[in-house]
Amino acid sequence: MEKIAALEDAISKKSLVGIYSVFYTIAHGDPNFSTNKFRNVLEYVKMKNIPGLMQEFDGEAFEPEEKWDEDYWALVASSLIDNFCEERIQHLETVGKKVYPLKASEANKSPRKIPMEEGTRQSERGKAAKRKKTMFGEQEKRMISEEKKKEVKANHANRIRKSGESLWNRMFGSGSGR
């Protein structure tokens, strides 16, 4: 696995928000978890023993499968930032596999585990060009309208308001009594 500068920085600072943001970005780059990058990076970060990395599931009910679509996937992905737990990760993976199924050409490729060591790089220019082409091609297929983005963000904000506790408050306390 190639090093991710933002992740390394967040790990060195023990910034949970920074780490969760990297996972959010990885999920958007591989919404059906076909490359195993999310799981490989998670395994790597868990080895760093960062206090509070994995949280307890907040118990929020998930939508039934008939309501799963790209907007719901985006909502589930964003909910990881507020409640980073194995249950949500598994749900995001399950939803992603349904909403973003593999194409026949992708299904024949087996997921690979890429070593973290920097000395294992091969043909970086070719790989970078292929990643860029794939990444932008996939993003174009998943683009949603600005109106839908606002709607998903509003739904997420409403969910946070309903829970009554933000990630900031869970990490640093509500600030009352200081």
N, C-alpha and C positions, 0 to 999 in steps of 0.2 A: 504494500500500500504506500502510495506516495505521501509524503508529509504534507499536512495542511497547516499553513502558517497560523491562521486564525485559531485553530484548535490548539496548537502547541502554545500559543500565547495565552489562551484561556486556561489551559492546564497549569501553566507556570504561575498564573495569578490565582488559580483555584476559583475562577469565575464560572459559576454554574450557568448564569445567563449566557455567557459567551459560548460555553460548551453546548448548551441546548440550541443555540442559534446555528451552530455548525451542523448539528444533527437535522435541524429543520431544512437547511440548505441541501444536505445530502439526500434527504427524503424527496425533495422536489426534483433532484437530478435523477433519481431512480425510484419513481413512485410505486413500482411493483416489486421492489427489493430483488430484482433479478441478478444484480451484480454482487450481492452480499456485502456491498461497501458499508452500509449502515451497520450491519451486525459485526463486521470486522473492526470498524472504528469503535463500536461500543465495547467490544472485547478489549481492545487496546486501552481505552479510557478507563475501564473498570480495573485494569491492572495498575493504574496510577493511584488507586485508593483515595479518591477525592471524597471527603466527607459530604454526605447529603446528595450525592449524585443520583442515586436511584431513590425515588420517593414511594410512599405507600399510595396505592390506588385510592382516589377520592370517592369511588363508588358511583360516579355519574353513569347513568344508563346510556348504552349505545343505541343508535338507531337500528331498526330492523333492516335486513338486507335489501328489501325492496325500495328503500329510500337512499341507498348508496349511489352516489354520483360524484362527479369531479368536485362539486362544491362541498359535499360532505367530507370527501377525502381531505380537502384543504382545511376544513374546520378541525378534523381529527389531528392533522399534522400540526396545526397551530396550538392545539390543546396540550401537546407534549411540552411546550415551553412552561406551562403552568403546572403540569402534573406529569413529570417525566418518570414513568413507571413501566414495568414489563407488560402489564395488561394493555396499556395504551399503545405500546410499540407493536405488540402482537395484533391488536385490532387494526392499526394503521396498515400493517403488512397484509392482513386478510382483505381489507377494503381495497388496498392498492392492487392486489392480484385480480380482484373482480373488476374494478373500474378501469384499470390499465392492463388488460391481458397481454401476454407475450404474443408477438407475431410469430408465424411459423419459422421464419429465419432466425429469430432470437431464441426460440425454444430449443433449437438444436445446439446452442452454445451452452456449455456448462458454466455455472458461476465459478469464479476463481478467487482464491485467497491470495492476495498479493502481499509479499513480505514488507515489513516496515523499513528495513534497512535501506539506506540511500544508495549503497553500492550495487544494487540489483537492477538498475535501470537498463533498458534496452531500447535503442532507436527512439529516443525521446521526441524528436521532431515528428516522426511518423505517428507515434502514439498520441501526441498532443493534437496533431491535426485531426486524427480520427475522433478523439474525444470531443474536440470543438465542433466538428461536423455533426456528431451524434447528439451532443448536448443541445445545440441550437435547433436541430431538426425536431427533437422531442419537445422542446419548449414551444415551438410553433404549433405543434399538434395539441398542446395542453392549454394554450392561451385562452383566457376567458375575458369577457368584456369588462370594462371599467365598472359598469353598473353591478355586475356579478361580484367583482372584487369587493366593492363597497358593501354589498349585501352580506357577504361572508364575514367581512371584518365586523360589521354591525352585530351579526349573530354571535360572533366570538366575544365581542365586548359585552353583550347581554348575558352570555353564559358566565363571564367573569363577575359581572355585577351580581348575578344570582348567587354565585358561590360565596360572595362577600369577602373573599380573601385573595389578594393578588400574590404573585410570586415574590414581589418586592417585600410585601408584609410578612410572608412566610419566612423569608430569608433574614430580614432585618428588624422584624417586629413592626407593630403599627405606629410606633413613635410616641404613643401616649404614655404618660408617666415619666417622661424624661425631663 
